[in-house]
Amino acid sequence: MKLLWEYGLITVSIWIMVVGVYFFKFPNHFAFGGVTGFSTVVSAVTRWSAGGFTFAANMALLLAGFVFVGRQFGVKTVYASVLMSAALAALEKLYPMTRPLTTEPVLELVFAIFLPAVGSAVLFNIGASSGGTDIVAMVLKKYTSFNIGTALFLVDLFAVLCSFFIFGPATGLFSSLGLMAKSLMVDGVIENINLCKCFNIICDDPAPICDYIINDLNRSATIYEAQGAFTHHKKAVVMTTMKRSQAVRLRNYIRSVEPTAFMMVTNSSEIIGKGFLNG
């Protein structure tokens, strides 16, 4: 069931990316974002369609991944890359795009950035990727000491610079904005997906709070003793971490059973341990 859920997520994520790329990125010639960014440039200077070039490039990179990376090359990445290439090729046949959907390029740039970023974030979160230049990163990581982030940025930057000469300054500037916003958007979406709430609860009676955490929220907690600096009274500190929806329930429960309890609630997007991410 877990495997089916993961591949279902991959499928949905890829289609979200495909919608953003095909309906908003390709028609406006936005040249950022790895293989699909290069495909807009290639399609303008050759008879090759953007979807066709993406398909051919992804298949060539998959082959390179098998040759140079070997067993470390993930099945999820293969599935995602093939699905994305096939989906773009299918849309070119079923719904040809000769011009942008709207006359608002800024609006379309937002969707060209946001939709692929959401799809990429979900893929990264389950240990997959859409292939493309991610495969180049795997090969560079294995065989060289290059700074991978810098290398991939330079590849994207070259495509953006080409867009200035091929499509004009307006499209080039839009592509530059997309290049700058893409990584920030992916990081932001990943952080929001993984966002957890960390509680430090200072109270007099930790028993009912811990019972609620364990029995109602199916989480655990750590208790340690403390002492008030002013009153010198003995206190208990309950430390626990949980998802946002559970945090609201815990906060309301504590307010009802011990209104004088002191709560410190912080955000964290990376929790490593049982029940969360595996380190």
Secondary structure, DSSP 8 states (H G I E B T S, - for coil): -HHHHHHHHHHHHHHHHHHHIIIIITTTT---SHHHHHHHHHHHHSS--HHHHHHHHHHHHHHHHHHHTGGGS-HHHHHHHHHHHHHHHHHHHHS--SS-SSS-HHHHHHHHHHHHHHHHHHHHHTT----THHHHHHHHHHH----HHHHHHHHHHHHHHHHHHHH-HHHHHHHHHHHHHHHHHHHHHHHHHS-EEEEEEEES--HHHHHIIIIIS----EEEEEE-TTT--EEEEEEEEEEHHHHHHHHHHHHHH-TT-EEEEEEES--BSTTSB--
